C-alpha cells in the first residue's frame, strides 16, 4: 500500500491511498460472495452462479460497491495509522481508480486536530487578588441562610400590599393593545421590592388589595433582550390573588443546629468563614488562570477546522437547551421570545466555542511539551476523593474504575494550570471581597423567565 499525505488549509489534509491488484482482488472476491446471494441467473441456484457468469450478465462493476464497502474502512484506518494524523470527523472519499488487474486509488480528505504553535507560556505577568473575609461577609451569607429557611404565611391582619410582601398575582401584558409572547402568567409569586420585574412594575402594586385589578404602565429597558419589546411602552393588567409574608426563625443556636452538625451559632459562622475562604481561593485561582490563558492564546497560533468548531457548537447548543428545560423553557419558546433563529444563536456562541477549543488545545500542548501526566497513585487518590461523599463509597470506586482515562486527563489539566501559575510572575494585589459571582453568597432571588423581568 502506498500512502501520500498532503496538508491543505485550515487543518485539513488529503490522504491518497494506492493498493495493488492483489488487494483489490481481495475486495472483489469478498464482493462476489455477497453479490452472488442477491442475483438470480437462469440455470444456477441462487448464490451458486460463477463470478464470470455474473460479470457477463451485469458487468464487472456490479462488484465495485461491495468491494469498496469492504476495502475503504480498512484502508483508511491503515492510512491514519501510517500517517499518524488525528482526525476530527469522518473523511470524504473520492475513488480515483478502480481497475481489476491493476489496482485501486482512493483519495480521502479529513479535518485533523490542529497543530499548536505555542507562544510564551512561562514568566507571564499576572495579578493575584488577595481578598479577606470580613464579618460583614459572614453576616451577609448568614442572612441568606436565614431567609431561605423562613416560612411564607398568609397575611391576616391587613388586605393591602406592602413593600417586602410576597404576592400571588395574575398578569397579562399588552403592547399597542395586543398580547405579546411571555407577557402573561397566572399564580405568579413576586416579592415586592426584589427588583425582579421591569422598573416601576412592583412599585405600582403597593396599596392594592386582594382580588383588586389594576393596569400597570411600564417601559421596557432599551437593552431588553427581546428586541421587539426593547424601549417599548406596555400595559399589564394585574390582579392580586393573595398576600404572604416571610416569617423567619429566631437566629440562635437552635437555628444553627437545625442546619446541620453545629453546636452553636458561632460554630455555624466559623463554617461560613471557611467556606467563603475556599470560594475566594478558588475564584482567585480561576481569575489567574483566565488571565494567563488569554495571554498564551494571544501569542500562540492555532488554525481550527470548521468541523471542530461545529462539533463544539453542537455540544454547547445541547447544553444550552438542557439548561433551558431545567428552568421550564423550551428552546423553541426561547427563540420565539428573543426573536432569534438557531443559526443566529449559534453565531453568538461561536466566539466562546473557539475560545474553549483553543484553551483545551493549548493546555494539552503545554502538558505534552512539559511532560505533565497523571500517575496511577494520583488517579487512585482522585477516585477516593470523589467516592468519599457517596452513600456507597466502595461501589462508587468500582464504578469510577472505568473512567480512569477521563480522570487522568482531569488531573493532567489541573497540574498544567498549577505549572502555569507556579511559573508566572505573580503580583499580589489587595482587593475587597468579590460579589456573588465569586462568593456565591450575594444577589437577588432567582428570576422566573415567565414574567416581565428586567434581565
N, C-alpha and C positions, 0 to 999 in steps of 0.2 A: 504494500500500500504506500502510495506517495502522497504526502500531505504538504500543502503550502499555505502559510499564514500571511495575510495582508491586513495591516491596520488601516482602518478608514477613519472618518471624522467622528467626533462625539462618542468616543469609547465604543466604537463598533468595529467588528473585524469580519473579514471574508476568509473562509477556510475552504480551500479546494482539495478534494479527495479524489484520487485516481486509483482504481484497482484493476488487476489484470483479468484476462478472460476466465481463468480458473475460478476466481472469486465470484465473478458474475454468473458463471455456470452453476455454482453452488446455490445462488439465489434462484436461478431459473428452474433448477431441479426441485427445489422446495416449492416453487410456484406451481410446477406441473402437478405435484401430488395434491395440491389444493384445487386447482382448476379442474382436474380430471373428475373430481367428485361432483362438479357442478354442471358439466356439459353432458349431453346425450347425443351420441353418434350412432346411426343405424349400423347394426352388425356387431356392436360392442355393448356389453353390460356397462351400466353407469359406473364410472370410476376406473374402467379397465381399458379405455381407449389409449393406444400408444401416443407418446408425445408427438411423433412425426405426423400422425394422422390428425391430431388436434391442430397442429400448425398448418397442415394442408387446408383444413376447413376454415380456420379463423385467422391464420397468420401468426407469426412468432410473437407479435406484440401482445397477444392475449395473456402472456405470462408476465409482462413487464410490471403491472401494478402490484401483483402479489410478490414478485421478486424484490421490488423496491420496498414494500412494506417490511420485508424480511431483512434486507440489507441496510437500509438507510439508518435505522436506530443504532445498529451495532457499529457502523462506520462512523457515525457522528460521535458516539461515545469513545471510540478509539482515537479519533482525531482530537477530541477535547483533552484526553489523557496525554497524547503525544505533544500537543502544543502548550499544555499547562495553562490554558485560558480558564477563566472563571465566569461562565455565562450568567447573565441576569435573568433571561427569559428563554422561551423556546425559539429556535432558529427558523429563518425562512430557508427554503430548499429549492434549488434550481438544478434540474438534470441537464447537463451539457451533452453527454453522450451515453448511450446505452446500445451496445453493438455486440451481439453474440459472436464469439470467436476473437474479439478484440478487447473488450473491457468496458468499464463504466467510469464516468467522470461526473462528480457532483460538486456543486458549489453551495456552501452554507454561509448565511450572514446572520450574525447574532450580536446583541449588545453584551458587553462584558463589564465586570466591576472595574471602575476606572483606576488608573494609576494615580497615586497621590504624590505630588512633588511638595514635600514638606518645607515650609519656611522656618523661621526661627521659632523654637518652642521651649527653650530654656533661657533663663536670665531675663524673662519678661517682667516689666513692672506691673504691680497690682496692689490695690489698696485692700487692707483688711480692716473692716469697720468693727471697732470694739464697742459693744453695747452692754450696758449694765442693767440688770433687772431691778426696778425700784419698787418701793412699797405701793406706789400708785398703780404700777403694772399688775401687781398681785391682786390689789383690790378690784381692778377692772375685770380680771379673769374671774375672781370670786363673785362679782356682781352678775356676770353672765351665767355662772352656775346657779346662782340664787334665782335668777329669772326663769331659767329652764325648768326649775323644779317647783315653780309656782303653779297654782291651780286656777283655771278660768271658771268663775262662778257668775251667775246672772245677777245683775244689779237689781235690788228690790226696793231701795229707798228713794229712787228717782226714775224719771221716764225720759230724760233728755241726755243726749250725747255730750260727753266732756272730753277734754284732752287726756290722752292716755287710755281711753276706753278701747275695748275690742268689740267692734260692731259686726253683726251679721247683716249683710246687705245684698240686695239685687241691684244691678245697674245695666243700662243699655245706652251705648254711645251712638251719637248721630253726627255725621259730617254732611253739612249742607242739607239737613233733613233726612238723610239716608243712613241706615245702619252700616257700620264698617267692620271688617273681619277682626276678631279678637277684642271687640269693644263691649262684649256683654258677658255677664255671669250671674248665677243665682247661688244664694247661700254662701257668699264670699266673706271670709273673715279678714278684717283690716284693723290694725292698731292705729288709732288716731294720733298723729304726731310722729309716726315712724318714717315719714318721707318716702314711703313705698310707692305712692302713686304720683301722678303728674302734679307739679307745684300748683297749689291753690285748690286742689280737689278735696283733701282731707279737712282743711280749714272750714270749708263751706258746709261740712256735715255737723259741726259743733252746734248744739242747740236743737237739733232735730229730735223728734220723739219717735217711739216705736210705732210702726205702721204708717209713718208720715212719708210722703214722697216729695221730692224736690228736683228741680232742674239745676244742674251744676254746670256752669260755663267755665271752660279752661282752654288753654292754648298749649299744644304740644311743643316741646323744645325744638329749636331749629336743627339740632343734631340728632333728632329721634331716629332710631334705626329703620323704621318703616317710612320710606321716602314720601309715600302718598299722604302721610299724616304730619310730617315734619313742618313745624311752624304754623299749622292749621288750627283755627278756632273750632271747637267741637262742644257739643252739649250732651251731658249724661243725665238720663232720668234715673234717679236713685230712690230706693225705698229701704228704710231701716226695718229689719226683721226682729232684731234683738240687741241688747247691750250687755256686755260682760266686762268684768274687771279681773285682774290677776291678783290673787291672794297669795302672798309669799310666806313661806315658813320662817320661823324665827332663826336668825343667823347665830347659831351657838354650837356647842359641842355635839349636841344630838343631831343637828343638821349634818355635820361632818361625818358622824358615824353612819348615817343613812346613805351617804355617798359611797362608802367603801370601807376598807380596812384602816380606818383612822380612829384614834382615841380622843382627839380634840380638834377644835377649830385651828389651833396653832399648828398642829401636825398637817392638816389639810393645806394650810398656807405654805408650809415648807415644801410640800409635794408640788404645789403650784409653781413655786420658785424654781425647783429643779426642772420641771417640765418646760417652763419658759426659757431657762438657760439652755436646755437641749435644743429647743426650736431655734433659738438665736444662733447657737453654734452651727446648726445645720444650715440655716439661712445664710449666715456669713460665708460658709464654705461654698454654698451654691452660687452666691454672688461672685466670689473669686473665680470659680470655675467658668462662669459665663464670661467674665471679663477676659480671662486667659484664652478661652477657645475662640472668641471673636478676633482676638489679635492673631492667633495662629491661622484661622480661616483667611484673614486678610492678607497674609504673607504666603499662603500656600496656593497651589494650582491643582484644581480638580475639575475635570470635564465630565459632568453627569449625563449618562444616556437617558433619552426620553422615557424608555420603558421603566427605568429605575424610579424616575420621578412619578410616573403614572402609578406604579405599584404602591409607593408611599402615600400618594393622594388617595388611592383606594382604601388603604388602611385607615387614614385619617378621617375619611368620609364615613366609614363604618363605625369608627369610634364616636364620631360626632352624632351620628344617627342613634346609636345606642344610648348616649347621654341624654339625647332629647326624649327618648322613650322612657328613661328613668324619671324624667321630670314631667311626664304626662303629655308629651307633644310628639307628633309625628314629623318626619322630615318634610312631607308634602305640606302640612299645615305651616311649618316654619317658613318654607319657601314662599307660600302664599302670603304669610304675614309680613315678610320682609321684601316681597316683590322681587325675588331673585330666582334665577334658574340654577340648576345643579352645576352647569358649566361655569356660571359666574361665581358660585360658592367655591368650586374647585380652584378657580383662578385666584381668589382671595387667599386660599390656603397654600398655594404653590410656593410663595417665598419661605414660609415656615417649613414646608416639606423639604425644600432644597437645603435649608439651614440644618435640619435634623440629619439629613443624609450626610452632609459634609462633616458635621460633628462626629458622627459614628465612624466614618471612614478615616478621619484624621486620628481619632483615638486608637483605632485598630493599627494604623500605620506607625504611630509612636510606640505602641506596645510591641509591635513586631521589631522595630528598629532597636529598642532598648532591651529586648529580651524579657519583657514582663509577661509572666504567666501565673497560673494558679496551681499550687501543689495539691496533692491528694489530701494532705493534712488540712489545708485551708478549706477545701471543699467539704470535708467532714465537719469542720467547725461551723461552717455556714449552715449545713444541714441541721446540726444540733441546735444552732441559734434559732432557726426558723421553726423547728419542731417543738421547742420547749413550751410554746404557748398553745399548742394543740391539745384538745381533750385526750387524744391518744398519741403521745409522742412517738412511741415505737412504730405504730402504723404510719404516722406521718413521715418518719425517717425512711421506712421501706418504700413509700410512695415516691419520695424525692430522689431515690437512687437512680431512677430512670431519667432524671433531669440534671445529671452531673455536668453534662456539657454546657447546658444553659447557665448553671450556677458558676461553672468555671469562667465563663465569659463575663458574668456579672462581677466576679472577684477581680478578673483581669482589668476590666474597665475602672473599677474603684481604685485599684492600685496605680493605674495610669494617671487618674486625677491626682492622687496623692503625690505621685512623682512630679507632676507639673507644678503643684503648689510648693513642694519642697525645693524645686529648682528655679523658683521665681524670685524676683526682687520684691519682697513684701514690705509694704509700708503700713504701719498701724495708724488708724485714724479714729479718734474718739467720735462716737455718734450716739444720738438718742435712740431709744428702743424703737424698732420699726413698727409699722402699723400692722393691720390684720393680715396682710399678705405674708408677713414673716412669722408673726407670733401665733396667728390663728385664734386670737382672743378677742379682737375688737371687730366692730362693724355692725351694720343694721341687720334686722331679721331677714330671712330669705324672701326674695321677691317671687311672687307667683306670676307666671307668664300669662295667666288668663285675664289679667286686668290691665288697666291703663297705667302701667308702671313707668318710671322715669328712665329706666335703662333697659 
